[in-house]
Amino acid sequence: MAYVITDACVKCGACSEGCPVGAISEGEDKYVIDPDVCISCGACEATCPMGAIEEA
């Protein structure tokens, strides 16, 4: 199951740097996760200081 980034995202980039497969990119208002690339490892959730990432 892919992860999603909620509106609590402050665009710090920690999740993008922590993603081992490069599934996270900067969107207009927040970072976004490509569900086709996400391997559901949870690395992004663990690195987000805002707790803005959750399982879809």
Buried (B, 14 or more C-beta within 10 A) or exposed (E): EBBBBEEEBEBBEBBBEBBEEEBBEEEEEBBBBEEEEBEBBEBBBEBBEBEBBEEE
